[in-house]
Structure formats: structure tokens, C-alpha cells
């Protein structure tokens, strides 16, 4: 065999030659794959440089600085509009555009009122106040009358999406009406639904939605299930990814327990087209979380999280504290969403951006919080990108 034929044969089996009797591995293809990790169906769909989506935090934890910084870094910055009026959402979009000319995402909740709300009567509210009275007394706070203003509704907020025209509109707790999706298509807005199960991902694709976030039970914040209860939809992300990948063709964004380049690599290897990272971005200087919240995410106790309905009436993951542990066996007395959250605001659990007694405050966090290392978006993003080129 002449030298050319030998070289071609070696290339065919992944070798480029022999050096002193030892085979030399062909590394060029591996190197190319590392350089191309960021070229996915998601980046092509959204026109972004890296398949990294910042979690769109609700409860006032999002910020213009965070959203624009992530977008400017090449990812998809996101802003949770759930607590805001249509006017406030439009103003927020304008502020983001002043800081970035890159694509960004606005998120809403499709189902923002629990069905059980109409059944929760005055006697139920009396039991709720009785359960929490010792904590109000400890803080020398008055037990509130039943809150009447439960915040804005999706039907009103969606008008702001049409006017603001973000590059991406994402949503949780269900699928918007077809006329909403059609109007988004007509105005060039890409849509992203959120699923916690394979069945929910399939339903999202059938609705004609452009991409799907699949969120494992490791994720911080709310469990956004809509076909079955949140308690019955607790699949881990690395089990969920390949199952969804086998059943849908739209781009898949994996969320839950992903805090570094290793998590991104694993998600992409299993079939995801991108990742959504929440806690890692929540901990940065640019987020609107309070400083004590951020500090707790870097503390040793950050590895202790729990699923609870205590703070909002819907199942959510956050750091354990006195309230979550003392009341974990009384969640049947908790008010439905959003009444529970409004009630808890009087105990200073909300807004999450404020400084209040840590025993009674909500500190959203995912199960990988103990992996966090970076306190600003630039450092975090640089670590993620450089890490992906080394793995």
C-alpha cells in the first residue's frame, strides 16, 4: 500500500498517521464540532449567537439590565411580565431596546387564576389566617383582610405583546388561544411554550408553536404544568430531554439543574437545541433579586431546596427556611393562586426584591445552586462559552 492509500485508510477509521509506531488520532473533526456547538436549530430560529436562554423571572426579579446584558452577550435575554400591567410591559420593552438591539423575550402566564379560587370561601380564608397568625404576631403585623386586587390578567397583558413586538414571546401554564398565536405569527413574533412532560411538549408542537422549553423538576421557581398537576409532573431534565427529542421536531430548550458548561454539554448531547438557565443568572449583579437572595445562592445551604406551595399557592422550588419546614404538612390550607401570594405579601415574603425576615421570605433556587461561581453576566457568559470549547 502506498503512502497516499495508507493515509486515506487511516483517515477513514479516525486516524491521520503513525508516529514511531503509535497511531495519531484525527482531532480536526472533534475540534470543528467544539467550535460549532453553538450552531443549533434554536440559534437559527431566533437569530442569536449562542443557544443560551436566560430564565424569564417573575415576581419582579427580572431587570432591564439583566435582559439586555444577556442578549448583548449573544444569548436570549428574557423578562417575566407576569406581575405587570400592559402599560408597564410596553415601557419595559422600550427600555430594553435602549440598551440592546439584539433579540429578547417577554414572558406571560396563560393561566393566571386557579380554578379553586371561586371555591375558596371566607371560612377557608379564616383557616388560612389562623395558620399564619403566629408569624404575623411575631413580626407585629396585622392580619390582612382578604385581598381583592389579584393583579393583571393574561387577556389584558397580551395586548402589550402585540404592541411591544419582542423577537420572542414565551409563556407558561398552558397554550394561548389560536388567535393569539396567529397574531404573533402575523407580526413576526416567535413563540416558545413551556412543558414539564412529554405530552405537554407534543401539545405545544401541535399548536404550531415555534419552540418548547422543557423544564425538569430540578428547576427553581414554579412548576408550570398544565395537562396534569405539578405533583404528577416531576420528571428530571436529563430523563425528559431524550423522550421529548424522540417525539417533537421543533427546537427543544432544556431547563432545570443547568448551571455550567457541563450541563449545557449534557443537554445538547441528549438532544436539546439549547438551554434555559435561571438560578445562575438570578445570582448575578444585573438581576433584580435582593442582595440577601443573591448571597444565599452562594452560601453552603444553597444545596438545600424544597418544593412548596406556601408562598404563592402553586408548587415552586426554592431554598428551605423556617416557614417551608414548619408548614410543609399544612399545604392543604394554603389559598389558591394568586390569592396566596397576595396574602403572603403582607408577611413581607414579597416582593422578593425587598429586605425582610429570611425566615418568611421566598428565595427561589434550582437544585444546582451550589455550583454557582459567577456574580455578573459577562463573567458567567465567558465561562460558559470557554467551557464549551474545552469539553
Secondary structure, DSSP 8 states (H G I E B T S, - for coil): --HHHHHHHHHHTTEEEEETTEEEE--HHHHHHHHTTT-SHHHHHHT-SSSEEE---TTTT--HHHHHHHHHTTSBEEEE-TTS-HHHHHHHHHHHHHH--S-EEEEEES--S-GGGGG--HHHHHHHHHHHHHHHHHTT-------------HHHHHHHHHHH--SEEEEESS---HHHHHHHHHTT-EEEEEESSHHHHHHHHHTT-SEEEEE-TT-SEE----SS-GGG----HHHHHHHHHTT--SEEEEESS--SHHHHHHHHHHT-SEEEE-HHHHTSTTS-S-HHHHHHHTSGGGG-EEEESTTTSS-EEEE--HHHHHTTT-GGGS--TTHHHHHHHTTT--STTS---TTS---B--TTGGG---SSHHHHHHHHHHHHHH-
